[in-house]
């Protein structure tokens, strides 16, 4: 019994030590510091050509670097992971890129889940952002055990926020992991197929589509906020 009670504490301690070691390496090793900062800057630029060129610059280690980059983008939300998926398809081919993107996203999701479960909401809010967690909380309240699968199928719901928030719930890891794998697959295939065709004018087409997609996300969020406000008003009037 005592051993079972100590497990959460040991898990938390192990995660804290691992994060502390990574922080020390980041601060103490200039090459690591430079690589992490550049990776974040390239992803944040949302420039597909720059991301492709950056991943390709690692030559024979491009696959390994891309895998690590996807995991990094998952933990350091909200860096745009879809840029990595598009780049992987452009560099390695659409189906090879899809496998790489899907497997690395799964690893990132698992890491977010364990960080959240081990460290709790206060710490996780520093990784994912308080607003991001709050934005997915309603889905968990509405869909219960089906939330992870539902959210993975919705392209406008933050992948990382769902992974982090799932770790705060009673859901088991394998249920979370399997739902993530199934739900993430369609989007990965679509992004990879599109990414494999990104040449010439297609880049401008995809850029336009992404702009429309972003506007769609904004409209959805505003609509949800409006509906929530109307429900609160209706609830207040009944009282």
N, C-alpha and C positions, 0 to 999 in steps of 0.2 A: 504493500500500500504506500509506504513512504517513497519507494522508488518511483511509483507512478506519479505521486505528487510532485516529485522533484524534476520530472521530465520537462515540464514547461519552463522551469527556471534554467535548466541546463541548455535547452534549445535557445532560449533568449540570450544566455551568456555566450554560446557558441556563435550565434549570429552577430552579436555585438563585437566579439573578438575578431571575427572575419572582416567585418566592416571597418573596424579600427585599423587592421593590418593593411587593407586596401587603401585607406586614407593616408596612412604613413607612406606607403609606396608611392602614391600619387604626389604627395608633397615633397618626398625626399629624392625621387628619381626624376631628373629633368626630362628624359626622353619619354617617360610614361606621362608626365604632366603635359608635355607638348602634344602627344598623340591624343590624349583624352580631350584636351581643349580644342584641338583642330577638328576632331571627329564631331564634337558637339556643334561647333561653328558651321561645319559643312552641312550637317543635317538640318540645322536651324535655318540655313539659307534657302532651303526648299528648291535648290537648283539641281535638277536631275543630272545634268552633264557633269557638274562638280562632284556629285556623289559617286557617279560611275567612274570618273577619272581617279578619285581618291581611293576607291576600293581596288581598282586595277593597279594602282601604284605599288601594291604589296606583292605583285607578281605571283609566285608559286604559293604564297600564303594568303592570297586573296579570299579563298573560301573560309579559312580559319578566321581571318579578320572580319569578314562579313558576318559570320556566326556571332562573334563577340560583340560586334557593333549592334546587331539586333537585340542581344541580351541587354547591352548597355542602354539602348533606347527604351527598352521596356522598364528598366529600373529608374532611369532618369526621365520620367514622364515630364512634359508631354512632347518629347522629340518625335518627329514624324516617321514612324517605322515603315509606312507604305512607300517612302522614297527608297528604302533599302530593298523592299520587295521588287519594285520596278527596276532598280539597278541590277539586282541579281539576275533577273530575266534577261536584261540587255547584255550582261556579261557572259553568263553561263548557258543561256538558252532557256526557253520558258519553262519546260518541265523540270530541268535540273535546278533552275532557280527557284521553282515552286517548292521542291523538296527541301532545299536549303533554307528558304524563308519560313516554311511551315515548321520545320524541326527547331530552328533557332528561336522562333516566336514561342513555341511550346516551352523551351528551356527558360526563356525570359518570364513567361507566365508563371511557371513553377517557382522560380526564384522570388518573384513578387509575392506570391501566395505565402511562402515560408517566412519571408521578411515580415509580412503583415501579421501572420499568426504568432510569430515569435516576439515581436516588439510592440504590437498594439497600435491603436488608432492615432494616438498623439504623435508617435514617431513617423508613422506612415504618411500622415498629412504633410510632413516635410518633404517626402519623396514625391507623392502624387499630387499634392495640393488639396487644401480643404474643400475648395469648390468642386474639384473633380470627383472626390469621394461623395460629396453631397448630391452630385448630379446623377449618380448611379444607385444611390440608396433607395430611391423610389421604386426602381425596377425590382430590387430584392424584396421589398415589401409587397409588391404587386404579384410577382410571379413565383416567389418562394424557391423551391428546389429546382425549378426550370430556368431560373434567371440567367445562369451562365450561358446555357445553350441559346436562349433567346437573344441575349446581348451580343453574343459572338456573331449572330446572323444579322445584326443591325449595324451597318457601317458607320453610323453617326455616333455610336456609343464608344467611349474611350476604352480601348483594349486593356491598357495598363490599370485604369481605375477599377475596372471589373475584377482584375486579378488581385489587386490590393484589397478591395472591399470583401471579396470572397473569403480571404484569409481571416477576416474579422467575424465571419459567420460560422455556425456549427457544421457547415458542409464539409464532407470528407475530402481529402486530397484527390483520391482516385476518381471520385464523382466529378470533381472540378476539372481534373486533367482530361478525362475522356470527353466531357462536354465541350471543353475548349478545343480539343483536337477535331471533333466533328464540326462544331460551329465555325471554326476558323478556316476550314478547308475551302469552302466555296469562294470566299473573298480572296484567299491566297491564289487560287487558280485563276480567277478573273484578273487580278492585278498582274500576275506573272504573264498571262497570255497577252495582255495589253502592253506590258513592259517589253516583251519580246518583239513587238512591232514598232517600237519607238525609233523611227528613223525619219529624217527629213521633216516633211509637213505634219507627220503624225504627232510630233512633239507639240506642235501648236494646238492640234486637236485635243490632245490629252490635257494640256494646260488649261484650255477652255473648259473641258469637262470637269476638271478639278475645281475650277472657279465656281462653276454651276453647283457642283457637289458641296462646296464650302457654304455657298449661299443657302443651299437646301438645309444644311445643318443649322445655320443661324435661324432660318425661318422655323424649323422644328423646335429649337430651344425656346424661341420667343413665344411660339404657340403654346408650348407646355407651361411656360411661366404664366401666360395669360389664363390658361385653363385652371391652373392651381389657384390663382388669385380669385377667379370667379367662384371656385368651389369654397374657398375660405369665406368669401362674402356671403354665399348662400348659407353656409353653416352658421355664420354669425347672425344672420337674419332669422333663422329658425330658433336660435336660442333666445 
